[in-house]
Amino acid sequence: MMMTKRLMFRRMFSLLMASTVGLVVYSKVIAIMSPRLQASRNPRKIADTSITPVNGTRHFMVGAYLEHRVRKRSVRIISIIHQESIQPLYCVFYCGTHWANETEAEVQLHLELFAIGFPFVAADVLCPCPPGCNVSHVTLSTRFHVKHPQDHTFLHIRNLQTRQENESFQFDFTVCVSNLFGGYNNVLQVTQTLEMYRLLGVQHVVLYNTSCGPDLEILLQSYKQEGFVEVLPWPIDQYMKPSPGWLFGEHGGEIHYYGQLATLNDCLYRQMYRSRYVLLNDIDEIITPYQHETLPQLMEELQREHPKAGVFKVENHIFPKTQFDPIGRFRCHWRNIPGRNILDHIYRQEPSNPSGQMKLIIQPRAVLKTSVHYVMDNLLETVHLPPQVCRLLHVRAPRPEVSKKELHEDRRLWHYSRQLVPNVNKALQRAGLLI
């Protein structure tokens, strides 16, 4: 009788152990099958380029940034969307311990009048962060459930940490230059522009480069080595036919001006918590104060006068490349360096529409979305700077054609020439372009 009870107890214990083991195995199987509870495994493919195709679409991801300023915590993916083939997109997150891929994305196209006709447009793709997800990487998919998310190419999510205005930043002033393309080789003007910005108090310049000439490539490598310039490859021409101009009807192509809106917004978000201020302008333009020596002095006074402002618009003033200083004071310099000598152009054209072709000084944390000449969505006020305070100096072809009598002599850049000329020489010598 005793042996029978012992045998029954052993059998019951064995059944209990088998059930427990089965439950554990079943739980592990369920965890592997569930898209939200997969075992931790890092993404195999993390994008190392500035343009990443979205699988099964004609869309592209540029950069992913944690968005702290909207009501619902989300990740903003700066993107290029083929607007004629939009389909539902879903966000796939890597959360450090599991995957989450049930969130539908919100696509916000950057619709501009000058971009009408181009099939590809810049866009923000907003991905709400799933609860319980410590986000680190994200990608987009056309599927609601992704069986093998680790096989997709993910973007590293930037801006995980924030800074407040009263905290220190890595840089006080950063210049974002949207595009270099067409084998651009204007070495002298680029050197003068970069050295002018250094004198004005800029510590960081970001360039998106599709193609540039061999001499400019050497120069940029030299600036990269010293840490003043950051060059981001922008191989937009490998994925679509970019337009070399502004209007589809005049220039054709598949995306406006080499994807300028995408690069400007990506640069804005890259510098969001790195730089106190960001300047948005082209490589042949210099935002120059007229009543202050430097940009820090200018912005200190402007922020004191306009404490609720986060966007400052600067008028574009063209210095026609067809008109020269009659004395030729700086003409003997840099004769063997390719490019335009901006010190030789001292005649300024009055803008026909002062509020039309403006460039920007912004607090990036105050801006959600930017265009080329104005901010599309911002959180603080906008101030239009009068030209006697600050101008955008732009050496280029006159627009429209004007006679010399209609121009104003403006030697503002000569004010910096005593420092600028030797600094340009040193930069060219450092790059091996001036012997």
KEMARVO-244075 format. One record per residue (C-alpha): y, x, z; residue number from 1. Coordinates in Angstrom, 1 decimal. Layout:
BEGIN
<site north="Y" east="X" up="Z" markol="NUM"/>
...
***
This chain:
BEGIN
<site north="0.0" east="0.0" up="0.0" markol="1"/>
<site north="2.3" east="2.9" up="0.9" markol="2"/>
<site north="1.5" east="4.7" up="-2.4" markol="3"/>
<site north="2.3" east="1.6" up="-4.3" markol="4"/>
<site north="5.8" east="1.3" up="-2.7" markol="5"/>
<site north="6.5" east="5.0" up="-3.4" markol="6"/>
<site north="5.4" east="4.5" up="-7.1" markol="7"/>
<site north="7.7" east="1.5" up="-7.4" markol="8"/>
<site north="10.6" east="3.4" up="-5.9" markol="9"/>
<site north="10.1" east="6.3" up="-8.3" markol="10"/>
<site north="10.0" east="4.0" up="-11.3" markol="11"/>
<site north="13.2" east="2.2" up="-10.3" markol="12"/>
<site north="15.0" east="5.5" up="-9.7" markol="13"/>
<site north="13.9" east="6.7" up="-13.2" markol="14"/>
<site north="15.2" east="3.5" up="-14.8" markol="15"/>
<site north="18.5" east="3.9" up="-13.0" markol="16"/>
<site north="18.9" east="7.5" up="-14.1" markol="17"/>
<site north="18.0" east="6.6" up="-17.7" markol="18"/>
<site north="20.6" east="3.8" up="-17.7" markol="19"/>
<site north="23.3" east="6.1" up="-16.3" markol="20"/>
<site north="22.6" east="8.8" up="-19.0" markol="21"/>
<site north="22.6" east="6.1" up="-21.7" markol="22"/>
<site north="25.9" east="4.8" up="-20.5" markol="23"/>
<site north="27.4" east="8.3" up="-20.5" markol="24"/>
<site north="26.1" east="8.9" up="-24.1" markol="25"/>
<site north="27.3" east="5.5" up="-25.2" markol="26"/>
<site north="30.8" east="6.2" up="-23.8" markol="27"/>
<site north="31.0" east="9.5" up="-25.6" markol="28"/>
<site north="30.0" east="7.8" up="-28.9" markol="29"/>
<site north="32.6" east="5.1" up="-28.4" markol="30"/>
<site north="35.2" east="7.8" up="-27.7" markol="31"/>
<site north="34.3" east="9.6" up="-30.9" markol="32"/>
<site north="34.4" east="6.4" up="-32.9" markol="33"/>
<site north="37.7" east="5.2" up="-31.5" markol="34"/>
<site north="40.8" east="6.5" up="-33.4" markol="35"/>
<site north="42.8" east="6.6" up="-30.2" markol="36"/>
<site north="40.2" east="8.3" up="-28.0" markol="37"/>
<site north="38.8" east="11.1" up="-30.2" markol="38"/>
<site north="37.9" east="14.3" up="-28.4" markol="39"/>
<site north="40.8" east="16.8" up="-28.4" markol="40"/>
<site north="40.8" east="18.9" up="-31.6" markol="41"/>
<site north="43.9" east="20.5" up="-33.0" markol="42"/>
<site north="45.1" east="19.6" up="-36.5" markol="43"/>
<site north="43.4" east="21.9" up="-39.0" markol="44"/>
<site north="46.4" east="21.8" up="-41.4" markol="45"/>
<site north="50.0" east="22.2" up="-40.2" markol="46"/>
<site north="52.7" east="22.3" up="-42.8" markol="47"/>
<site north="54.3" east="25.7" up="-43.3" markol="48"/>
<site north="56.6" east="24.7" up="-46.1" markol="49"/>
<site north="59.8" east="22.5" up="-46.3" markol="50"/>
<site north="58.2" east="19.9" up="-48.6" markol="51"/>
<site north="54.8" east="18.3" up="-47.7" markol="52"/>
<site north="53.2" east="15.6" up="-50.0" markol="53"/>
<site north="51.9" east="12.4" up="-48.3" markol="54"/>
<site north="48.3" east="11.9" up="-49.3" markol="55"/>
<site north="47.7" east="9.2" up="-51.9" markol="56"/>
<site north="51.4" east="8.6" up="-52.6" markol="57"/>
<site north="54.4" east="10.0" up="-54.5" markol="58"/>
<site north="56.3" east="10.5" up="-51.2" markol="59"/>
<site north="57.1" east="13.7" up="-49.4" markol="60"/>
<site north="57.8" east="14.7" up="-45.8" markol="61"/>
<site north="60.5" east="17.3" up="-45.0" markol="62"/>
<site north="60.8" east="17.6" up="-41.2" markol="63"/>
<site north="59.8" east="15.6" up="-38.1" markol="64"/>
<site north="62.1" east="15.3" up="-35.1" markol="65"/>
<site north="61.7" east="13.5" up="-31.8" markol="66"/>
<site north="64.5" east="10.9" up="-31.6" markol="67"/>
<site north="65.9" east="10.6" up="-28.1" markol="68"/>
<site north="68.9" east="8.4" up="-28.9" markol="69"/>
<site north="67.4" east="5.2" up="-30.0" markol="70"/>
<site north="66.2" east="2.5" up="-27.6" markol="71"/>
<site north="62.6" east="2.9" up="-28.4" markol="72"/>
<site north="61.3" east="6.5" up="-28.3" markol="73"/>
<site north="60.3" east="7.5" up="-31.8" markol="74"/>
<site north="59.8" east="10.4" up="-34.2" markol="75"/>
<site north="62.1" east="10.5" up="-37.2" markol="76"/>
<site north="60.6" east="12.1" up="-40.4" markol="77"/>
<site north="63.2" east="13.2" up="-42.9" markol="78"/>
<site north="61.5" east="12.3" up="-46.2" markol="79"/>
<site north="61.8" east="11.9" up="-49.9" markol="80"/>
<site north="60.5" east="8.5" up="-51.1" markol="81"/>
<site north="59.6" east="7.4" up="-54.6" markol="82"/>
<site north="61.3" east="4.0" up="-54.3" markol="83"/>
<site north="59.5" east="2.4" up="-57.2" markol="84"/>
<site north="56.1" east="2.8" up="-55.5" markol="85"/>
<site north="56.8" east="2.0" up="-51.9" markol="86"/>
<site north="53.7" east="0.9" up="-49.9" markol="87"/>
<site north="53.1" east="0.4" up="-46.2" markol="88"/>
<site north="52.9" east="3.7" up="-44.4" markol="89"/>
<site north="51.3" east="4.4" up="-41.0" markol="90"/>
<site north="52.0" east="7.1" up="-38.5" markol="91"/>
<site north="49.2" east="9.4" up="-37.3" markol="92"/>
<site north="50.0" east="11.3" up="-34.1" markol="93"/>
<site north="48.3" east="14.2" up="-32.5" markol="94"/>
<site north="48.8" east="13.7" up="-28.7" markol="95"/>
<site north="47.2" east="16.9" up="-27.3" markol="96"/>
<site north="44.2" east="15.1" up="-26.0" markol="97"/>
<site north="43.6" east="12.4" up="-28.6" markol="98"/>
<site north="44.7" east="10.9" up="-31.9" markol="99"/>
<site north="46.8" east="7.8" up="-32.3" markol="100"/>
<site north="47.1" east="6.2" up="-35.7" markol="101"/>
<site north="47.7" east="2.4" up="-35.4" markol="102"/>
<site north="51.6" east="2.5" up="-35.8" markol="103"/>
<site north="53.3" east="1.2" up="-38.9" markol="104"/>
<site north="56.2" east="3.3" up="-40.0" markol="105"/>
<site north="59.7" east="1.9" up="-40.7" markol="106"/>
<site north="61.2" east="3.3" up="-44.0" markol="107"/>
<site north="65.0" east="3.5" up="-44.2" markol="108"/>
<site north="66.2" east="4.6" up="-47.7" markol="109"/>
<site north="69.5" east="6.5" up="-48.0" markol="110"/>
<site north="71.0" east="4.3" up="-50.7" markol="111"/>
<site north="74.1" east="5.8" up="-52.2" markol="112"/>
<site north="76.0" east="4.7" up="-55.3" markol="113"/>
<site north="75.9" east="8.2" up="-56.7" markol="114"/>
<site north="72.1" east="8.2" up="-56.3" markol="115"/>
<site north="71.5" east="5.0" up="-58.3" markol="116"/>
<site north="69.0" east="5.5" up="-61.1" markol="117"/>
<site north="67.1" east="8.3" up="-59.5" markol="118"/>
<site north="63.5" east="7.3" up="-58.7" markol="119"/>
<site north="63.3" east="9.6" up="-55.7" markol="120"/>
<site north="65.7" east="9.1" up="-52.8" markol="121"/>
<site north="66.1" east="10.7" up="-49.4" markol="122"/>
<site north="64.9" east="8.5" up="-46.5" markol="123"/>
<site north="64.2" east="8.4" up="-42.8" markol="124"/>
<site north="60.7" east="7.3" up="-41.8" markol="125"/>
<site north="60.7" east="6.1" up="-38.1" markol="126"/>
<site north="57.5" east="6.3" up="-36.2" markol="127"/>
<site north="57.5" east="4.6" up="-32.7" markol="128"/>
<site north="55.7" east="6.9" up="-30.2" markol="129"/>
<site north="52.5" east="5.3" up="-28.9" markol="130"/>
<site north="52.3" east="4.8" up="-25.1" markol="131"/>
<site north="50.4" east="7.6" up="-23.3" markol="132"/>
<site north="50.9" east="10.0" up="-26.2" markol="133"/>
<site north="52.3" east="13.4" up="-25.5" markol="134"/>
<site north="53.4" east="13.8" up="-29.2" markol="135"/>
<site north="53.3" east="17.3" up="-30.8" markol="136"/>
<site north="52.4" east="16.7" up="-34.4" markol="137"/>
<site north="52.7" east="13.8" up="-36.9" markol="138"/>
<site north="51.7" east="12.8" up="-40.4" markol="139"/>
<site north="51.9" east="9.7" up="-42.6" markol="140"/>
<site north="49.0" east="7.8" up="-44.2" markol="141"/>
<site north="48.5" east="4.7" up="-46.3" markol="142"/>
<site north="45.6" east="3.7" up="-44.1" markol="143"/>
<site north="45.8" east="1.7" up="-40.9" markol="144"/>
<site north="42.9" east="3.7" up="-39.4" markol="145"/>
<site north="42.2" east="7.3" up="-40.4" markol="146"/>
<site north="38.6" east="8.3" up="-39.8" markol="147"/>
<site north="39.2" east="12.1" up="-39.9" markol="148"/>
<site north="42.9" east="12.7" up="-39.0" markol="149"/>
<site north="42.3" east="16.4" up="-38.4" markol="150"/>
<site north="41.8" east="16.8" up="-42.2" markol="151"/>
<site north="45.4" east="15.7" up="-43.0" markol="152"/>
<site north="48.4" east="18.0" up="-43.2" markol="153"/>
<site north="50.6" east="17.5" up="-40.1" markol="154"/>
<site north="54.2" east="18.3" up="-39.3" markol="155"/>
<site north="55.1" east="20.0" up="-36.1" markol="156"/>
<site north="57.5" east="17.7" up="-34.2" markol="157"/>
<site north="60.8" east="19.5" up="-33.4" markol="158"/>
<site north="63.5" east="18.6" up="-30.8" markol="159"/>
<site north="61.1" east="17.9" up="-28.0" markol="160"/>
<site north="63.7" east="19.2" up="-25.6" markol="161"/>
<site north="67.4" east="18.0" up="-25.5" markol="162"/>
<site north="70.7" east="19.5" up="-24.4" markol="163"/>
<site north="73.8" east="17.8" up="-23.1" markol="164"/>
<site north="77.3" east="18.6" up="-24.3" markol="165"/>
<site north="78.1" east="20.5" up="-21.1" markol="166"/>
<site north="75.1" east="22.8" up="-21.5" markol="167"/>
<site north="75.0" east="26.1" up="-23.4" markol="168"/>
<site north="73.7" east="26.1" up="-26.9" markol="169"/>
<site north="72.1" east="28.9" up="-28.9" markol="170"/>
<site north="75.0" east="28.7" up="-31.4" markol="171"/>
<site north="78.4" east="27.1" up="-31.1" markol="172"/>
<site north="79.0" east="26.8" up="-34.9" markol="173"/>
<site north="76.4" east="26.5" up="-37.6" markol="174"/>
<site north="77.1" east="26.1" up="-41.3" markol="175"/>
<site north="74.5" east="24.0" up="-43.3" markol="176"/>
<site north="74.5" east="24.8" up="-47.0" markol="177"/>
<site north="72.5" east="22.2" up="-48.8" markol="178"/>
<site north="71.3" east="23.9" up="-52.0" markol="179"/>
<site north="71.1" east="27.1" up="-54.0" markol="180"/>
<site north="69.6" east="26.6" up="-57.5" markol="181"/>
<site north="69.8" east="27.6" up="-61.1" markol="182"/>
<site north="69.5" east="31.3" up="-60.4" markol="183"/>
<site north="72.9" east="31.3" up="-58.6" markol="184"/>
<site north="74.0" east="35.0" up="-58.4" markol="185"/>
<site north="77.7" east="34.8" up="-57.2" markol="186"/>
<site north="77.2" east="37.7" up="-54.8" markol="187"/>
<site north="80.9" east="38.5" up="-54.2" markol="188"/>
<site north="82.0" east="35.0" up="-53.3" markol="189"/>
<site north="79.0" east="34.4" up="-51.1" markol="190"/>
<site north="79.6" east="37.7" up="-49.2" markol="191"/>
<site north="83.3" east="36.8" up="-48.8" markol="192"/>
<site north="82.5" east="33.3" up="-47.7" markol="193"/>
<site north="79.9" east="34.5" up="-45.1" markol="194"/>
<site north="82.2" east="37.1" up="-43.7" markol="195"/>
<site north="85.1" east="34.6" up="-43.6" markol="196"/>
<site north="82.9" east="32.3" up="-41.5" markol="197"/>
<site north="82.0" east="35.1" up="-39.2" markol="198"/>
<site north="85.7" east="35.8" up="-38.6" markol="199"/>
<site north="86.3" east="32.1" up="-38.0" markol="200"/>
<site north="83.7" east="32.0" up="-35.2" markol="201"/>
<site north="80.5" east="30.9" up="-37.0" markol="202"/>
<site north="77.3" east="32.5" up="-35.6" markol="203"/>
<site north="74.6" east="30.9" up="-37.9" markol="204"/>
<site north="74.4" east="29.9" up="-41.5" markol="205"/>
<site north="71.4" east="27.9" up="-42.9" markol="206"/>
<site north="70.8" east="27.9" up="-46.7" markol="207"/>
<site north="68.2" east="25.8" up="-48.6" markol="208"/>
<site north="67.2" east="27.9" up="-51.6" markol="209"/>
<site north="65.5" east="26.7" up="-54.7" markol="210"/>
<site north="66.4" east="29.7" up="-56.8" markol="211"/>
<site north="69.0" east="32.4" up="-56.8" markol="212"/>
<site north="69.7" east="35.6" up="-58.7" markol="213"/>
<site north="68.2" east="39.0" up="-57.9" markol="214"/>
<site north="71.3" east="40.5" up="-56.5" markol="215"/>
<site north="72.0" east="37.5" up="-54.2" markol="216"/>
<site north="68.3" east="37.6" up="-53.1" markol="217"/>
<site north="68.9" east="41.2" up="-51.9" markol="218"/>
<site north="72.1" east="40.2" up="-50.1" markol="219"/>
<site north="70.5" east="37.2" up="-48.3" markol="220"/>
<site north="67.5" east="39.4" up="-47.2" markol="221"/>
<site north="70.0" east="41.7" up="-45.6" markol="222"/>
<site north="71.8" east="38.9" up="-43.8" markol="223"/>
<site north="68.4" east="37.4" up="-42.7" markol="224"/>
<site north="67.4" east="40.8" up="-41.1" markol="225"/>
<site north="70.5" east="40.8" up="-38.9" markol="226"/>
<site north="69.9" east="37.2" up="-38.0" markol="227"/>
<site north="73.2" east="35.7" up="-39.3" markol="228"/>
<site north="71.6" east="33.7" up="-42.2" markol="229"/>
<site north="68.5" east="31.6" up="-42.1" markol="230"/>
<site north="67.1" east="30.9" up="-45.6" markol="231"/>
<site north="64.7" east="28.0" up="-46.0" markol="232"/>
<site north="62.8" east="27.8" up="-49.2" markol="233"/>
<site north="63.3" east="24.5" up="-51.0" markol="234"/>
<site north="60.8" east="24.3" up="-53.9" markol="235"/>
<site north="61.9" east="20.8" up="-55.0" markol="236"/>
<site north="61.3" east="21.7" up="-58.6" markol="237"/>
<site north="57.6" east="22.1" up="-58.0" markol="238"/>
<site north="57.2" east="18.4" up="-57.2" markol="239"/>
<site north="59.8" east="16.6" up="-59.4" markol="240"/>
<site north="62.6" east="17.2" up="-61.9" markol="241"/>
<site north="65.8" east="17.6" up="-59.9" markol="242"/>
<site north="69.1" east="16.7" up="-61.3" markol="243"/>
<site north="71.6" east="19.6" up="-61.6" markol="244"/>
<site north="74.5" east="17.1" up="-61.2" markol="245"/>
<site north="75.6" east="14.0" up="-59.4" markol="246"/>
<site north="75.1" east="11.1" up="-61.7" markol="247"/>
<site north="71.9" east="10.0" up="-63.2" markol="248"/>
<site north="73.6" east="8.7" up="-66.4" markol="249"/>
<site north="75.2" east="12.1" up="-67.1" markol="250"/>
<site north="72.6" east="14.6" up="-65.8" markol="251"/>
<site north="69.2" east="12.8" up="-65.7" markol="252"/>
<site north="66.4" east="14.1" up="-63.5" markol="253"/>
<site north="64.3" east="12.4" up="-60.8" markol="254"/>
<site north="66.3" east="13.2" up="-57.7" markol="255"/>
<site north="70.1" east="13.6" up="-57.0" markol="256"/>
<site north="71.4" east="17.1" up="-57.0" markol="257"/>
<site north="68.2" east="19.0" up="-56.0" markol="258"/>
<site north="67.6" east="16.6" up="-53.0" markol="259"/>
<site north="70.9" east="17.4" up="-51.4" markol="260"/>
<site north="70.8" east="14.3" up="-49.0" markol="261"/>
<site north="67.4" east="15.4" up="-47.7" markol="262"/>
<site north="68.4" east="18.9" up="-47.0" markol="263"/>
<site north="71.7" east="18.0" up="-45.3" markol="264"/>
<site north="69.9" east="15.5" up="-43.0" markol="265"/>
<site north="67.1" east="18.0" up="-42.3" markol="266"/>
<site north="69.6" east="20.7" up="-41.4" markol="267"/>
<site north="71.5" east="18.3" up="-39.2" markol="268"/>
<site north="68.3" east="17.5" up="-37.2" markol="269"/>
<site north="67.1" east="21.2" up="-37.1" markol="270"/>
<site north="70.4" east="22.1" up="-35.5" markol="271"/>
<site north="70.6" east="19.0" up="-33.2" markol="272"/>
<site north="70.0" east="20.9" up="-30.0" markol="273"/>
<site north="70.6" east="24.4" up="-31.2" markol="274"/>
<site north="74.2" east="24.3" up="-32.2" markol="275"/>
<site north="77.2" east="22.6" up="-30.6" markol="276"/>
<site north="78.9" east="22.0" up="-33.9" markol="277"/>
<site north="77.6" east="21.8" up="-37.5" markol="278"/>
<site north="79.6" east="22.2" up="-40.6" markol="279"/>
<site north="78.3" east="20.5" up="-43.8" markol="280"/>
<site north="79.6" east="22.1" up="-47.0" markol="281"/>
<site north="78.7" east="24.1" up="-50.1" markol="282"/>
<site north="78.4" east="27.8" up="-50.4" markol="283"/>
<site north="81.7" east="28.0" up="-52.4" markol="284"/>
<site north="83.7" east="26.1" up="-49.8" markol="285"/>
<site north="85.3" east="27.4" up="-46.5" markol="286"/>
<site north="86.5" east="25.0" up="-43.8" markol="287"/>
<site north="89.6" east="26.9" up="-42.7" markol="288"/>
<site north="92.0" east="26.1" up="-39.8" markol="289"/>
<site north="95.7" east="26.5" up="-40.6" markol="290"/>
<site north="97.2" east="26.3" up="-37.1" markol="291"/>
<site north="94.5" east="28.3" up="-35.3" markol="292"/>
<site north="92.8" east="31.6" up="-35.8" markol="293"/>
<site north="89.3" east="30.4" up="-35.3" markol="294"/>
<site north="87.1" east="27.3" up="-35.4" markol="295"/>
<site north="86.5" east="27.4" up="-31.6" markol="296"/>
<site north="90.2" east="27.3" up="-31.0" markol="297"/>
<site north="90.6" east="24.4" up="-33.4" markol="298"/>
<site north="87.8" east="22.4" up="-32.0" markol="299"/>
<site north="88.8" east="22.9" up="-28.4" markol="300"/>
<site north="92.2" east="21.4" up="-29.1" markol="301"/>
<site north="90.7" east="18.6" up="-31.3" markol="302"/>
<site north="88.2" east="17.6" up="-28.6" markol="303"/>
<site north="90.9" east="17.5" up="-26.0" markol="304"/>
<site north="93.0" east="15.2" up="-28.2" markol="305"/>
<site north="90.0" east="13.1" up="-29.3" markol="306"/>
<site north="87.5" east="13.1" up="-26.5" markol="307"/>
<site north="85.5" east="10.2" up="-28.1" markol="308"/>
<site north="85.2" east="11.8" up="-31.5" markol="309"/>
<site north="82.1" east="13.5" up="-32.9" markol="310"/>
<site north="82.9" east="13.6" up="-36.6" markol="311"/>
<site north="85.8" east="15.5" up="-38.1" markol="312"/>
<site north="86.6" east="15.0" up="-41.9" markol="313"/>
<site north="88.3" east="17.9" up="-43.7" markol="314"/>
<site north="90.1" east="17.4" up="-47.0" markol="315"/>
<site north="88.8" east="19.3" up="-50.1" markol="316"/>
<site north="91.6" east="21.5" up="-51.7" markol="317"/>
<site north="90.6" east="23.1" up="-54.9" markol="318"/>
<site north="91.9" east="26.6" up="-55.8" markol="319"/>
<site north="91.4" east="26.7" up="-59.6" markol="320"/>
<site north="89.4" east="29.7" up="-60.8" markol="321"/>
<site north="91.5" east="29.8" up="-63.9" markol="322"/>
<site north="94.7" east="30.8" up="-62.0" markol="323"/>
<site north="95.1" east="34.3" up="-60.5" markol="324"/>
<site north="97.3" east="36.2" up="-58.2" markol="325"/>
<site north="99.9" east="37.8" up="-60.6" markol="326"/>
<site north="100.2" east="40.9" up="-58.5" markol="327"/>
<site north="96.4" east="41.5" up="-58.5" markol="328"/>
<site north="96.6" east="42.8" up="-54.9" markol="329"/>
<site north="92.8" east="42.6" up="-54.4" markol="330"/>
<site north="91.7" east="42.8" up="-58.0" markol="331"/>
<site north="90.7" east="46.5" up="-57.9" markol="332"/>
<site north="88.1" east="45.7" up="-55.2" markol="333"/>
<site north="84.4" east="45.1" up="-55.9" markol="334"/>
<site north="84.7" east="45.4" up="-59.7" markol="335"/>
<site north="81.0" east="46.1" up="-60.1" markol="336"/>
<site north="79.8" east="43.3" up="-57.9" markol="337"/>
<site north="78.8" east="40.1" up="-59.7" markol="338"/>
<site north="80.6" east="37.0" up="-58.7" markol="339"/>
<site north="84.1" east="35.6" up="-58.1" markol="340"/>
<site north="86.8" east="37.2" up="-55.9" markol="341"/>
<site north="88.2" east="34.4" up="-53.9" markol="342"/>
<site north="91.2" east="36.5" up="-52.7" markol="343"/>
<site north="92.4" east="36.6" up="-56.3" markol="344"/>
<site north="92.9" east="32.8" up="-56.3" markol="345"/>
<site north="96.0" east="31.8" up="-54.3" markol="346"/>
<site north="97.1" east="28.6" up="-56.1" markol="347"/>
<site north="96.1" east="25.3" up="-54.5" markol="348"/>
<site north="95.7" east="22.0" up="-56.2" markol="349"/>
<site north="96.7" east="18.8" up="-54.4" markol="350"/>
<site north="93.7" east="16.4" up="-54.2" markol="351"/>
<site north="94.1" east="13.2" up="-56.3" markol="352"/>
<site north="92.1" east="11.3" up="-53.7" markol="353"/>
<site north="92.4" east="13.1" up="-50.3" markol="354"/>
<site north="89.9" east="10.9" up="-48.5" markol="355"/>
<site north="87.3" east="11.0" up="-51.3" markol="356"/>
<site north="85.8" east="14.5" up="-51.5" markol="357"/>
<site north="85.8" east="15.5" up="-47.8" markol="358"/>
<site north="83.4" east="17.8" up="-45.9" markol="359"/>
<site north="82.5" east="17.5" up="-42.3" markol="360"/>
<site north="82.5" east="19.2" up="-38.9" markol="361"/>
<site north="80.2" east="17.2" up="-36.6" markol="362"/>
<site north="78.6" east="17.2" up="-33.2" markol="363"/>
<site north="75.0" east="16.7" up="-34.5" markol="364"/>
<site north="73.9" east="14.7" up="-31.5" markol="365"/>
<site north="76.5" east="12.1" up="-32.4" markol="366"/>
<site north="75.1" east="11.5" up="-35.9" markol="367"/>
<site north="72.0" east="9.6" up="-36.9" markol="368"/>
<site north="72.4" east="9.8" up="-40.7" markol="369"/>
<site north="74.8" east="11.7" up="-42.9" markol="370"/>
<site north="75.8" east="11.6" up="-46.5" markol="371"/>
<site north="77.7" east="14.4" up="-48.4" markol="372"/>
<site north="81.3" east="13.4" up="-47.8" markol="373"/>
<site north="81.0" east="11.0" up="-44.8" markol="374"/>
<site north="78.6" east="10.1" up="-42.0" markol="375"/>
<site north="76.5" east="7.0" up="-42.7" markol="376"/>
<site north="75.5" east="6.2" up="-39.1" markol="377"/>
<site north="77.1" east="7.8" up="-36.0" markol="378"/>
<site north="77.5" east="7.2" up="-32.3" markol="379"/>
<site north="81.0" east="8.5" up="-31.8" markol="380"/>
<site north="84.4" east="8.1" up="-33.5" markol="381"/>
<site north="85.5" east="9.8" up="-36.7" markol="382"/>
<site north="88.8" east="11.7" up="-37.1" markol="383"/>
<site north="90.4" east="12.6" up="-40.5" markol="384"/>
<site north="92.1" east="16.0" up="-40.0" markol="385"/>
<site north="95.5" east="16.4" up="-41.6" markol="386"/>
<site north="95.7" east="19.3" up="-44.1" markol="387"/>
<site north="98.3" east="21.1" up="-42.1" markol="388"/>
<site north="95.7" east="21.4" up="-39.4" markol="389"/>
<site north="92.6" east="22.3" up="-41.4" markol="390"/>
<site north="91.6" east="22.4" up="-45.1" markol="391"/>
<site north="88.4" east="22.9" up="-47.1" markol="392"/>
<site north="89.2" east="25.9" up="-49.5" markol="393"/>
<site north="87.2" east="25.4" up="-52.7" markol="394"/>
<site north="87.5" east="28.0" up="-55.5" markol="395"/>
<site north="86.1" east="26.3" up="-58.6" markol="396"/>
<site north="87.1" east="24.8" up="-61.9" markol="397"/>
<site north="90.2" east="22.5" up="-61.6" markol="398"/>
<site north="89.6" east="18.8" up="-61.4" markol="399"/>
<site north="91.5" east="17.4" up="-63.3" markol="400"/>
<site north="93.1" east="20.1" up="-65.4" markol="401"/>
<site north="96.6" east="20.9" up="-64.2" markol="402"/>
<site north="99.4" east="23.3" up="-65.1" markol="403"/>
<site north="100.4" east="26.1" up="-62.9" markol="404"/>
<site north="103.7" east="24.3" up="-62.1" markol="405"/>
<site north="101.7" east="21.6" up="-60.4" markol="406"/>
<site north="100.0" east="24.1" up="-58.0" markol="407"/>
<site north="101.1" east="25.3" up="-54.6" markol="408"/>
<site north="100.9" east="29.0" up="-53.6" markol="409"/>
<site north="98.6" east="29.3" up="-50.6" markol="410"/>
<site north="97.7" east="32.7" up="-49.2" markol="411"/>
<site north="95.9" east="31.5" up="-46.1" markol="412"/>
<site north="92.9" east="33.7" up="-46.8" markol="413"/>
<site north="95.1" east="36.8" up="-47.1" markol="414"/>
<site north="95.9" east="36.3" up="-43.4" markol="415"/>
<site north="92.3" east="37.5" up="-42.6" markol="416"/>
<site north="92.2" east="40.2" up="-45.3" markol="417"/>
<site north="92.7" east="43.2" up="-43.0" markol="418"/>
<site north="89.4" east="42.4" up="-41.4" markol="419"/>
<site north="87.7" east="40.6" up="-44.3" markol="420"/>
<site north="87.9" east="43.4" up="-46.9" markol="421"/>
<site north="86.2" east="46.1" up="-44.7" markol="422"/>
<site north="83.6" east="43.6" up="-43.5" markol="423"/>
<site north="82.7" east="42.6" up="-47.0" markol="424"/>
<site north="82.4" east="46.3" up="-47.9" markol="425"/>
<site north="80.1" east="46.9" up="-45.0" markol="426"/>
<site north="77.9" east="43.9" up="-45.8" markol="427"/>
<site north="77.5" east="45.0" up="-49.5" markol="428"/>
<site north="76.8" east="48.5" up="-48.4" markol="429"/>
<site north="74.2" east="47.3" up="-45.9" markol="430"/>
<site north="72.5" east="45.4" up="-48.7" markol="431"/>
<site north="72.6" east="48.4" up="-51.0" markol="432"/>
<site north="74.8" east="46.7" up="-53.5" markol="433"/>
<site north="77.9" east="48.8" up="-53.0" markol="434"/>
<site north="77.6" east="52.6" up="-53.2" markol="435"/>
***
